[in-house]
Amino acid sequence: MARLRMSWREKLVTTAQNQNLPRVVEVNEKMSKKWGEGTCVIPSPVEVDAVMKSVPEGKLITINQIREVMAKKYHASFG
């Protein structure tokens, strides 16, 4: 049975193959029920990894803070 999800390390290794990332998409009806209206950035795993690595040792960053950083960088409503 094939795995449906890749690990974080697998995503980082295969990012070079994902030429279509990052991208900003319009929020569809399904997404709008949870997130609201506007645009959503889908960042590359390498960019997310860079944000995580920029956090000083002993400090914490949440997934929501990472989403905010990515959304701001790409002028999207959310990430």
PDB file of N, CA, C and O in Angstrom:
ATOM      1  N   MET A   1       0.843  -1.182   0.000  1.00  0.00           N
ATOM      2  CA  MET A   1       0.000   0.000   0.000  1.00  0.00           C
ATOM      3  C   MET A   1       0.890   1.248   0.000  1.00  0.00           C
ATOM      4  O   MET A   1       1.825   1.344   0.795  1.00  0.00           O
ATOM      5  N   ALA A   2       0.609   2.169  -0.861  1.00  0.00           N
ATOM      6  CA  ALA A   2       1.408   3.389  -0.984  1.00  0.00           C
ATOM      7  C   ALA A   2       1.091   4.364   0.142  1.00  0.00           C
ATOM      8  O   ALA A   2      -0.051   4.479   0.588  1.00  0.00           O
ATOM      9  N   ARG A   3       2.140   5.069   0.594  1.00  0.00           N
ATOM     10  CA  ARG A   3       1.944   6.103   1.607  1.00  0.00           C
ATOM     11  C   ARG A   3       1.311   7.317   0.956  1.00  0.00           C
ATOM     12  O   ARG A   3       1.695   7.719  -0.143  1.00  0.00           O
ATOM     13  N   LEU A   4       0.348   7.891   1.635  1.00  0.00           N
ATOM     14  CA  LEU A   4      -0.332   9.049   1.087  1.00  0.00           C
ATOM     15  C   LEU A   4       0.371  10.358   1.433  1.00  0.00           C
ATOM     16  O   LEU A   4       0.258  11.339   0.698  1.00  0.00           O
ATOM     17  N   ARG A   5       1.098  10.375   2.554  1.00  0.00           N
ATOM     18  CA  ARG A   5       1.733  11.598   2.997  1.00  0.00           C
ATOM     19  C   ARG A   5       3.241  11.423   3.080  1.00  0.00           C
ATOM     20  O   ARG A   5       3.739  10.364   3.462  1.00  0.00           O
ATOM     21  N   MET A   6       3.952  12.472   2.717  1.00  0.00           N
ATOM     22  CA  MET A   6       5.406  12.434   2.815  1.00  0.00           C
ATOM     23  C   MET A   6       5.836  13.034   4.153  1.00  0.00           C
ATOM     24  O   MET A   6       5.152  13.892   4.711  1.00  0.00           O
ATOM     25  N   SER A   7       6.964  12.575   4.650  1.00  0.00           N
ATOM     26  CA  SER A   7       7.533  13.166   5.855  1.00  0.00           C
ATOM     27  C   SER A   7       8.101  14.533   5.491  1.00  0.00           C
ATOM     28  O   SER A   7       8.256  14.860   4.314  1.00  0.00           O
ATOM     29  N   TRP A   8       8.411  15.333   6.523  1.00  0.00           N
ATOM     30  CA  TRP A   8       8.989  16.655   6.287  1.00  0.00           C
ATOM     31  C   TRP A   8      10.310  16.535   5.530  1.00  0.00           C
ATOM     32  O   TRP A   8      10.567  17.304   4.604  1.00  0.00           O
ATOM     33  N   ARG A   9      11.137  15.585   5.917  1.00  0.00           N
ATOM     34  CA  ARG A   9      12.427  15.395   5.227  1.00  0.00           C
ATOM     35  C   ARG A   9      12.212  15.044   3.757  1.00  0.00           C
ATOM     36  O   ARG A   9      12.921  15.552   2.889  1.00  0.00           O
ATOM     37  N   GLU A  10      11.239  14.181   3.473  1.00  0.00           N
ATOM     38  CA  GLU A  10      10.946  13.815   2.082  1.00  0.00           C
ATOM     39  C   GLU A  10      10.502  15.041   1.286  1.00  0.00           C
ATOM     40  O   GLU A  10      10.883  15.199   0.126  1.00  0.00           O
ATOM     41  N   LYS A  11       9.702  15.907   1.903  1.00  0.00           N
ATOM     42  CA  LYS A  11       9.252  17.126   1.220  1.00  0.00           C
ATOM     43  C   LYS A  11      10.427  18.039   0.910  1.00  0.00           C
ATOM     44  O   LYS A  11      10.495  18.625  -0.171  1.00  0.00           O
ATOM     45  N   LEU A  12      11.356  18.163   1.860  1.00  0.00           N
ATOM     46  CA  LEU A  12      12.519  19.014   1.623  1.00  0.00           C
ATOM     47  C   LEU A  12      13.373  18.481   0.477  1.00  0.00           C
ATOM     48  O   LEU A  12      13.870  19.253  -0.343  1.00  0.00           O
ATOM     49  N   VAL A  13      13.541  17.168   0.421  1.00  0.00           N
ATOM     50  CA  VAL A  13      14.363  16.549  -0.618  1.00  0.00           C
ATOM     51  C   VAL A  13      13.707  16.690  -1.985  1.00  0.00           C
ATOM     52  O   VAL A  13      14.398  16.903  -2.982  1.00  0.00           O
ATOM     53  N   THR A  14      12.399  16.575  -2.045  1.00  0.00           N
ATOM     54  CA  THR A  14      11.703  16.598  -3.337  1.00  0.00           C
ATOM     55  C   THR A  14      11.249  17.991  -3.752  1.00  0.00           C
ATOM     56  O   THR A  14      10.605  18.139  -4.791  1.00  0.00           O
ATOM     57  N   THR A  15      11.566  19.005  -2.974  1.00  0.00           N
ATOM     58  CA  THR A  15      11.135  20.362  -3.306  1.00  0.00           C
ATOM     59  C   THR A  15      11.631  20.801  -4.672  1.00  0.00           C
ATOM     60  O   THR A  15      10.923  21.505  -5.392  1.00  0.00           O
ATOM     61  N   ALA A  16      12.817  20.400  -5.030  1.00  0.00           N
ATOM     62  CA  ALA A  16      13.354  20.780  -6.341  1.00  0.00           C
ATOM     63  C   ALA A  16      12.440  20.309  -7.460  1.00  0.00           C
ATOM     64  O   ALA A  16      12.401  20.913  -8.531  1.00  0.00           O
ATOM     65  N   GLN A  17      11.708  19.237  -7.216  1.00  0.00           N
ATOM     66  CA  GLN A  17      10.770  18.714  -8.219  1.00  0.00           C
ATOM     67  C   GLN A  17       9.468  19.500  -8.233  1.00  0.00           C
ATOM     68  O   GLN A  17       8.714  19.434  -9.204  1.00  0.00           O
ATOM     69  N   ASN A  18       9.199  20.239  -7.172  1.00  0.00           N
ATOM     70  CA  ASN A  18       7.951  20.995  -7.058  1.00  0.00           C
ATOM     71  C   ASN A  18       8.141  22.412  -7.577  1.00  0.00           C
ATOM     72  O   ASN A  18       8.171  23.368  -6.801  1.00  0.00           O
ATOM     73  N   GLN A  19       8.268  22.540  -8.863  1.00  0.00           N
ATOM     74  CA  GLN A  19       8.541  23.830  -9.490  1.00  0.00           C
ATOM     75  C   GLN A  19       7.389  24.823  -9.330  1.00  0.00           C
ATOM     76  O   GLN A  19       7.573  26.020  -9.554  1.00  0.00           O
ATOM     77  N   ASN A  20       6.217  24.348  -8.950  1.00  0.00           N
ATOM     78  CA  ASN A  20       5.054  25.232  -8.862  1.00  0.00           C
ATOM     79  C   ASN A  20       4.861  25.819  -7.461  1.00  0.00           C
ATOM     80  O   ASN A  20       3.802  26.376  -7.169  1.00  0.00           O
ATOM     81  N   LEU A  21       5.866  25.703  -6.595  1.00  0.00           N
ATOM     82  CA  LEU A  21       5.771  26.270  -5.252  1.00  0.00           C
ATOM     83  C   LEU A  21       6.833  27.330  -5.079  1.00  0.00           C
ATOM     84  O   LEU A  21       7.939  27.154  -5.590  1.00  0.00           O
ATOM     85  N   PRO A  22       6.570  28.380  -4.413  1.00  0.00           N
ATOM     86  CA  PRO A  22       5.321  28.769  -3.762  1.00  0.00           C
ATOM     87  C   PRO A  22       4.320  29.299  -4.786  1.00  0.00           C
ATOM     88  O   PRO A  22       4.677  29.687  -5.899  1.00  0.00           O
ATOM     89  N   ARG A  23       3.066  29.300  -4.373  1.00  0.00           N
ATOM     90  CA  ARG A  23       2.042  29.887  -5.241  1.00  0.00           C
ATOM     91  C   ARG A  23       0.927  30.464  -4.372  1.00  0.00           C
ATOM     92  O   ARG A  23       0.702  30.021  -3.246  1.00  0.00           O
ATOM     93  N   VAL A  24       0.252  31.439  -4.908  1.00  0.00           N
ATOM     94  CA  VAL A  24      -0.876  32.064  -4.228  1.00  0.00           C
ATOM     95  C   VAL A  24      -2.128  31.694  -5.008  1.00  0.00           C
ATOM     96  O   VAL A  24      -2.191  31.862  -6.226  1.00  0.00           O
ATOM     97  N   VAL A  25      -3.129  31.187  -4.285  1.00  0.00           N
ATOM     98  CA  VAL A  25      -4.370  30.752  -4.931  1.00  0.00           C
ATOM     99  C   VAL A  25      -5.557  31.496  -4.334  1.00  0.00           C
ATOM    100  O   VAL A  25      -5.541  31.910  -3.174  1.00  0.00           O
ATOM    101  N   GLU A  26      -6.572  31.650  -5.150  1.00  0.00           N
ATOM    102  CA  GLU A  26      -7.826  32.218  -4.663  1.00  0.00           C
ATOM    103  C   GLU A  26      -8.507  31.179  -3.760  1.00  0.00           C
ATOM    104  O   GLU A  26      -8.458  29.979  -4.032  1.00  0.00           O
ATOM    105  N   VAL A  27      -9.130  31.649  -2.703  1.00  0.00           N
ATOM    106  CA  VAL A  27      -9.817  30.760  -1.777  1.00  0.00           C
ATOM    107  C   VAL A  27     -11.082  30.235  -2.448  1.00  0.00           C
ATOM    108  O   VAL A  27     -11.899  31.005  -2.954  1.00  0.00           O
ATOM    109  N   ASN A  28     -11.229  28.902  -2.444  1.00  0.00           N
ATOM    110  CA  ASN A  28     -12.428  28.314  -3.027  1.00  0.00           C
ATOM    111  C   ASN A  28     -13.512  28.178  -1.961  1.00  0.00           C
ATOM    112  O   ASN A  28     -13.283  28.489  -0.792  1.00  0.00           O
ATOM    113  N   GLU A  29     -14.673  27.721  -2.361  1.00  0.00           N
ATOM    114  CA  GLU A  29     -15.817  27.631  -1.445  1.00  0.00           C
ATOM    115  C   GLU A  29     -15.520  26.723  -0.250  1.00  0.00           C
ATOM    116  O   GLU A  29     -15.881  27.047   0.882  1.00  0.00           O
ATOM    117  N   LYS A  30     -14.874  25.609  -0.495  1.00  0.00           N
ATOM    118  CA  LYS A  30     -14.561  24.666   0.581  1.00  0.00           C
ATOM    119  C   LYS A  30     -13.606  25.297   1.601  1.00  0.00           C
ATOM    120  O   LYS A  30     -13.801  25.165   2.810  1.00  0.00           O
ATOM    121  N   MET A  31     -12.571  25.986   1.101  1.00  0.00           N
ATOM    122  CA  MET A  31     -11.604  26.631   1.991  1.00  0.00           C
ATOM    123  C   MET A  31     -12.229  27.798   2.751  1.00  0.00           C
ATOM    124  O   MET A  31     -11.880  28.039   3.906  1.00  0.00           O
ATOM    125  N   SER A  32     -13.143  28.518   2.120  1.00  0.00           N
ATOM    126  CA  SER A  32     -13.701  29.721   2.734  1.00  0.00           C
ATOM    127  C   SER A  32     -14.513  29.417   3.982  1.00  0.00           C
ATOM    128  O   SER A  32     -14.646  30.275   4.855  1.00  0.00           O
ATOM    129  N   LYS A  33     -15.058  28.213   4.083  1.00  0.00           N
ATOM    130  CA  LYS A  33     -15.825  27.848   5.276  1.00  0.00           C
ATOM    131  C   LYS A  33     -14.946  27.856   6.518  1.00  0.00           C
ATOM    132  O   LYS A  33     -15.403  28.208   7.605  1.00  0.00           O
ATOM    133  N   LYS A  34     -13.686  27.467   6.358  1.00  0.00           N
ATOM    134  CA  LYS A  34     -12.771  27.416   7.495  1.00  0.00           C
ATOM    135  C   LYS A  34     -11.929  28.685   7.624  1.00  0.00           C
ATOM    136  O   LYS A  34     -11.702  29.168   8.734  1.00  0.00           O
ATOM    137  N   TRP A  35     -11.465  29.227   6.496  1.00  0.00           N
ATOM    138  CA  TRP A  35     -10.467  30.293   6.534  1.00  0.00           C
ATOM    139  C   TRP A  35     -10.985  31.678   6.176  1.00  0.00           C
ATOM    140  O   TRP A  35     -10.321  32.670   6.474  1.00  0.00           O
ATOM    141  N   GLY A  36     -12.138  31.773   5.553  1.00  0.00           N
ATOM    142  CA  GLY A  36     -12.630  33.069   5.110  1.00  0.00           C
ATOM    143  C   GLY A  36     -12.303  33.292   3.646  1.00  0.00           C
ATOM    144  O   GLY A  36     -11.941  32.359   2.928  1.00  0.00           O
ATOM    145  N   GLU A  37     -12.431  34.526   3.213  1.00  0.00           N
ATOM    146  CA  GLU A  37     -12.239  34.855   1.805  1.00  0.00           C
ATOM    147  C   GLU A  37     -10.871  35.465   1.559  1.00  0.00           C
ATOM    148  O   GLU A  37     -10.193  35.904   2.488  1.00  0.00           O
ATOM    149  N   GLY A  38     -10.479  35.485   0.300  1.00  0.00           N
ATOM    150  CA  GLY A  38      -9.225  36.118  -0.086  1.00  0.00           C
ATOM    151  C   GLY A  38      -8.320  35.175  -0.839  1.00  0.00           C
ATOM    152  O   GLY A  38      -8.768  34.391  -1.676  1.00  0.00           O
ATOM    153  N   THR A  39      -7.022  35.262  -0.529  1.00  0.00           N
ATOM    154  CA  THR A  39      -6.032  34.422  -1.191  1.00  0.00           C
ATOM    155  C   THR A  39      -5.232  33.653  -0.146  1.00  0.00           C
ATOM    156  O   THR A  39      -5.121  34.068   1.008  1.00  0.00           O
ATOM    157  N   CYS A  40      -4.681  32.529  -0.578  1.00  0.00           N
ATOM    158  CA  CYS A  40      -3.906  31.657   0.299  1.00  0.00           C
ATOM    159  C   CYS A  40      -2.564  31.365  -0.366  1.00  0.00           C
ATOM    160  O   CYS A  40      -2.506  31.023  -1.547  1.00  0.00           O
ATOM    161  N   VAL A  41      -1.493  31.504   0.402  1.00  0.00           N
ATOM    162  CA  VAL A  41      -0.173  31.153  -0.121  1.00  0.00           C
ATOM    163  C   VAL A  41       0.132  29.710   0.252  1.00  0.00           C
ATOM    164  O   VAL A  41      -0.102  29.282   1.382  1.00  0.00           O
ATOM    165  N   ILE A  42       0.651  28.978  -0.705  1.00  0.00           N
ATOM    166  CA  ILE A  42       1.124  27.612  -0.469  1.00  0.00           C
ATOM    167  C   ILE A  42       2.635  27.688  -0.656  1.00  0.00           C
ATOM    168  O   ILE A  42       3.129  27.676  -1.783  1.00  0.00           O
ATOM    169  N   PRO A  43       3.373  27.767   0.462  1.00  0.00           N
ATOM    170  CA  PRO A  43       4.822  27.957   0.368  1.00  0.00           C
ATOM    171  C   PRO A  43       5.552  26.668   0.049  1.00  0.00           C
ATOM    172  O   PRO A  43       5.003  25.574   0.182  1.00  0.00           O
ATOM    173  N   SER A  44       6.793  26.811  -0.372  1.00  0.00           N
ATOM    174  CA  SER A  44       7.620  25.625  -0.571  1.00  0.00           C
ATOM    175  C   SER A  44       8.126  25.167   0.793  1.00  0.00           C
ATOM    176  O   SER A  44       8.350  25.995   1.676  1.00  0.00           O
ATOM    177  N   PRO A  45       8.308  23.877   0.976  1.00  0.00           N
ATOM    178  CA  PRO A  45       8.845  23.379   2.242  1.00  0.00           C
ATOM    179  C   PRO A  45      10.186  23.992   2.609  1.00  0.00           C
ATOM    180  O   PRO A  45      10.483  24.157   3.792  1.00  0.00           O
ATOM    181  N   VAL A  46      11.003  24.335   1.616  1.00  0.00           N
ATOM    182  CA  VAL A  46      12.305  24.941   1.885  1.00  0.00           C
ATOM    183  C   VAL A  46      12.131  26.303   2.561  1.00  0.00           C
ATOM    184  O   VAL A  46      12.885  26.643   3.473  1.00  0.00           O
ATOM    185  N   GLU A  47      11.140  27.082   2.116  1.00  0.00           N
ATOM    186  CA  GLU A  47      10.887  28.386   2.730  1.00  0.00           C
ATOM    187  C   GLU A  47      10.405  28.235   4.172  1.00  0.00           C
ATOM    188  O   GLU A  47      10.834  28.977   5.055  1.00  0.00           O
ATOM    189  N   VAL A  48       9.526  27.288   4.403  1.00  0.00           N
ATOM    190  CA  VAL A  48       9.035  27.042   5.764  1.00  0.00           C
ATOM    191  C   VAL A  48      10.189  26.599   6.652  1.00  0.00           C
ATOM    192  O   VAL A  48      10.298  27.035   7.798  1.00  0.00           O
ATOM    193  N   ASP A  49      11.038  25.746   6.133  1.00  0.00           N
ATOM    194  CA  ASP A  49      12.197  25.280   6.887  1.00  0.00           C
ATOM    195  C   ASP A  49      13.112  26.452   7.243  1.00  0.00           C
ATOM    196  O   ASP A  49      13.651  26.504   8.348  1.00  0.00           O
ATOM    197  N   ALA A  50      13.286  27.382   6.321  1.00  0.00           N
ATOM    198  CA  ALA A  50      14.140  28.550   6.584  1.00  0.00           C
ATOM    199  C   ALA A  50      13.567  29.415   7.697  1.00  0.00           C
ATOM    200  O   ALA A  50      14.312  29.929   8.532  1.00  0.00           O
ATOM    201  N   VAL A  51      12.246  29.579   7.712  1.00  0.00           N
ATOM    202  CA  VAL A  51      11.607  30.346   8.791  1.00  0.00           C
ATOM    203  C   VAL A  51      11.836  29.640  10.125  1.00  0.00           C
ATOM    204  O   VAL A  51      12.173  30.283  11.118  1.00  0.00           O
ATOM    205  N   MET A  52      11.655  28.337  10.150  1.00  0.00           N
ATOM    206  CA  MET A  52      11.848  27.579  11.390  1.00  0.00           C
ATOM    207  C   MET A  52      13.297  27.677  11.868  1.00  0.00           C
ATOM    208  O   MET A  52      13.550  27.801  13.066  1.00  0.00           O
ATOM    209  N   LYS A  53      14.238  27.622  10.939  1.00  0.00           N
ATOM    210  CA  LYS A  53      15.655  27.694  11.313  1.00  0.00           C
ATOM    211  C   LYS A  53      16.071  29.093  11.764  1.00  0.00           C
ATOM    212  O   LYS A  53      17.102  29.253  12.418  1.00  0.00           O
ATOM    213  N   SER A  54      15.278  30.103  11.419  1.00  0.00           N
ATOM    214  CA  SER A  54      15.606  31.472  11.816  1.00  0.00           C
ATOM    215  C   SER A  54      15.210  31.768  13.267  1.00  0.00           C
ATOM    216  O   SER A  54      15.587  32.803  13.817  1.00  0.00           O
ATOM    217  N   VAL A  55      14.468  30.877  13.870  1.00  0.00           N
ATOM    218  CA  VAL A  55      14.040  31.069  15.260  1.00  0.00           C
ATOM    219  C   VAL A  55      15.234  30.803  16.178  1.00  0.00           C
ATOM    220  O   VAL A  55      15.863  29.749  16.089  1.00  0.00           O
ATOM    221  N   PRO A  56      15.546  31.755  17.056  1.00  0.00           N
ATOM    222  CA  PRO A  56      16.682  31.561  17.952  1.00  0.00           C
ATOM    223  C   PRO A  56      16.507  30.329  18.844  1.00  0.00           C
ATOM    224  O   PRO A  56      15.392  29.973  19.225  1.00  0.00           O
ATOM    225  N   GLU A  57      17.618  29.696  19.162  1.00  0.00           N
ATOM    226  CA  GLU A  57      17.583  28.517  20.024  1.00  0.00           C
ATOM    227  C   GLU A  57      16.930  28.888  21.353  1.00  0.00           C
ATOM    228  O   GLU A  57      17.225  29.933  21.934  1.00  0.00           O
ATOM    229  N   GLY A  58      16.052  28.030  21.817  1.00  0.00           N
ATOM    230  CA  GLY A  58      15.345  28.263  23.074  1.00  0.00           C
ATOM    231  C   GLY A  58      14.046  29.030  22.901  1.00  0.00           C
ATOM    232  O   GLY A  58      13.290  29.187  23.860  1.00  0.00           O
ATOM    233  N   LYS A  59      13.772  29.513  21.682  1.00  0.00           N
ATOM    234  CA  LYS A  59      12.535  30.241  21.400  1.00  0.00           C
ATOM    235  C   LYS A  59      11.580  29.328  20.634  1.00  0.00           C
ATOM    236  O   LYS A  59      11.972  28.263  20.157  1.00  0.00           O
ATOM    237  N   LEU A  60      10.336  29.754  20.524  1.00  0.00           N
ATOM    238  CA  LEU A  60       9.298  28.952  19.907  1.00  0.00           C
ATOM    239  C   LEU A  60       8.589  29.752  18.828  1.00  0.00           C
ATOM    240  O   LEU A  60       8.378  30.956  18.975  1.00  0.00           O
ATOM    241  N   ILE A  61       8.223  29.083  17.745  1.00  0.00           N
ATOM    242  CA  ILE A  61       7.365  29.684  16.723  1.00  0.00           C
ATOM    243  C   ILE A  61       6.240  28.695  16.461  1.00  0.00           C
ATOM    244  O   ILE A  61       6.478  27.492  16.356  1.00  0.00           O
ATOM    245  N   THR A  62       5.024  29.197  16.355  1.00  0.00           N
ATOM    246  CA  THR A  62       3.880  28.327  16.129  1.00  0.00           C
ATOM    247  C   THR A  62       3.586  28.235  14.632  1.00  0.00           C
ATOM    248  O   THR A  62       4.065  29.043  13.836  1.00  0.00           O
ATOM    249  N   ILE A  63       2.808  27.256  14.279  1.00  0.00           N
ATOM    250  CA  ILE A  63       2.416  27.093  12.874  1.00  0.00           C
ATOM    251  C   ILE A  63       1.636  28.326  12.406  1.00  0.00           C
ATOM    252  O   ILE A  63       1.767  28.744  11.256  1.00  0.00           O
ATOM    253  N   ASN A  64       0.834  28.901  13.289  1.00  0.00           N
ATOM    254  CA  ASN A  64       0.083  30.100  12.898  1.00  0.00           C
ATOM    255  C   ASN A  64       1.009  31.280  12.648  1.00  0.00           C
ATOM    256  O   ASN A  64       0.739  32.095  11.766  1.00  0.00           O
ATOM    257  N   GLN A  65       2.084  31.388  13.399  1.00  0.00           N
ATOM    258  CA  GLN A  65       3.058  32.455  13.155  1.00  0.00           C
ATOM    259  C   GLN A  65       3.780  32.228  11.830  1.00  0.00           C
ATOM    260  O   GLN A  65       4.045  33.183  11.100  1.00  0.00           O
ATOM    261  N   ILE A  66       4.097  30.983  11.516  1.00  0.00           N
ATOM    262  CA  ILE A  66       4.720  30.668  10.228  1.00  0.00           C
ATOM    263  C   ILE A  66       3.760  31.021   9.103  1.00  0.00           C
ATOM    264  O   ILE A  66       4.178  31.574   8.085  1.00  0.00           O
ATOM    265  N   ARG A  67       2.485  30.711   9.272  1.00  0.00           N
ATOM    266  CA  ARG A  67       1.484  31.062   8.259  1.00  0.00           C
ATOM    267  C   ARG A  67       1.428  32.567   8.047  1.00  0.00           C
ATOM    268  O   ARG A  67       1.333  33.035   6.913  1.00  0.00           O
ATOM    269  N   GLU A  68       1.487  33.329   9.144  1.00  0.00           N
ATOM    270  CA  GLU A  68       1.460  34.788   9.040  1.00  0.00           C
ATOM    271  C   GLU A  68       2.671  35.312   8.282  1.00  0.00           C
ATOM    272  O   GLU A  68       2.536  36.191   7.432  1.00  0.00           O
ATOM    273  N   VAL A  69       3.849  34.781   8.581  1.00  0.00           N
ATOM    274  CA  VAL A  69       5.075  35.201   7.900  1.00  0.00           C
ATOM    275  C   VAL A  69       4.951  34.949   6.397  1.00  0.00           C
ATOM    276  O   VAL A  69       5.266  35.825   5.591  1.00  0.00           O
ATOM    277  N   MET A  70       4.497  33.764   6.024  1.00  0.00           N
ATOM    278  CA  MET A  70       4.373  33.415   4.605  1.00  0.00           C
ATOM    279  C   MET A  70       3.315  34.275   3.914  1.00  0.00           C
ATOM    280  O   MET A  70       3.528  34.735   2.792  1.00  0.00           O
ATOM    281  N   ALA A  71       2.184  34.494   4.571  1.00  0.00           N
ATOM    282  CA  ALA A  71       1.125  35.314   3.979  1.00  0.00           C
ATOM    283  C   ALA A  71       1.607  36.736   3.742  1.00  0.00           C
ATOM    284  O   ALA A  71       1.338  37.325   2.695  1.00  0.00           O
ATOM    285  N   LYS A  72       2.322  37.285   4.718  1.00  0.00           N
ATOM    286  CA  LYS A  72       2.841  38.648   4.579  1.00  0.00           C
ATOM    287  C   LYS A  72       3.848  38.732   3.435  1.00  0.00           C
ATOM    288  O   LYS A  72       3.824  39.674   2.642  1.00  0.00           O
ATOM    289  N   LYS A  73       4.729  37.746   3.359  1.00  0.00           N
ATOM    290  CA  LYS A  73       5.756  37.735   2.312  1.00  0.00           C
ATOM    291  C   LYS A  73       5.142  37.742   0.912  1.00  0.00           C
ATOM    292  O   LYS A  73       5.665  38.392   0.006  1.00  0.00           O
ATOM    293  N   TYR A  74       4.040  37.025   0.737  1.00  0.00           N
ATOM    294  CA  TYR A  74       3.418  36.883  -0.593  1.00  0.00           C
ATOM    295  C   TYR A  74       2.142  37.709  -0.754  1.00  0.00           C
ATOM    296  O   TYR A  74       1.395  37.531  -1.716  1.00  0.00           O
ATOM    297  N   HIS A  75       1.901  38.609   0.194  1.00  0.00           N
ATOM    298  CA  HIS A  75       0.732  39.496   0.122  1.00  0.00           C
ATOM    299  C   HIS A  75      -0.572  38.706  -0.039  1.00  0.00           C
ATOM    300  O   HIS A  75      -1.448  39.082  -0.818  1.00  0.00           O
ATOM    301  N   ALA A  76      -0.680  37.624   0.700  1.00  0.00           N
ATOM    302  CA  ALA A  76      -1.880  36.777   0.672  1.00  0.00           C
ATOM    303  C   ALA A  76      -2.695  37.024   1.948  1.00  0.00           C
ATOM    304  O   ALA A  76      -2.186  37.583   2.919  1.00  0.00           O
ATOM    305  N   SER A  77      -3.934  36.611   1.934  1.00  0.00           N
ATOM    306  CA  SER A  77      -4.798  36.765   3.105  1.00  0.00           C
ATOM    307  C   SER A  77      -4.349  35.869   4.245  1.00  0.00           C
ATOM    308  O   SER A  77      -4.416  36.247   5.415  1.00  0.00           O
ATOM    309  N   PHE A  78      -3.891  34.681   3.889  1.00  0.00           N
ATOM    310  CA  PHE A  78      -3.417  33.727   4.892  1.00  0.00           C
ATOM    311  C   PHE A  78      -2.535  32.696   4.242  1.00  0.00           C
ATOM    312  O   PHE A  78      -2.433  32.630   3.017  1.00  0.00           O
ATOM    313  N   GLY A  79      -1.892  31.883   5.073  1.00  0.00           N
ATOM    314  CA  GLY A  79      -1.002  30.843   4.584  1.00  0.00           C
ATOM    315  C   GLY A  79      -1.392  29.488   5.087  1.00  0.00           C
ATOM    316  O   GLY A  79      -0.737  28.497   4.763  1.00  0.00           O
TER     317      GLY A  79
END
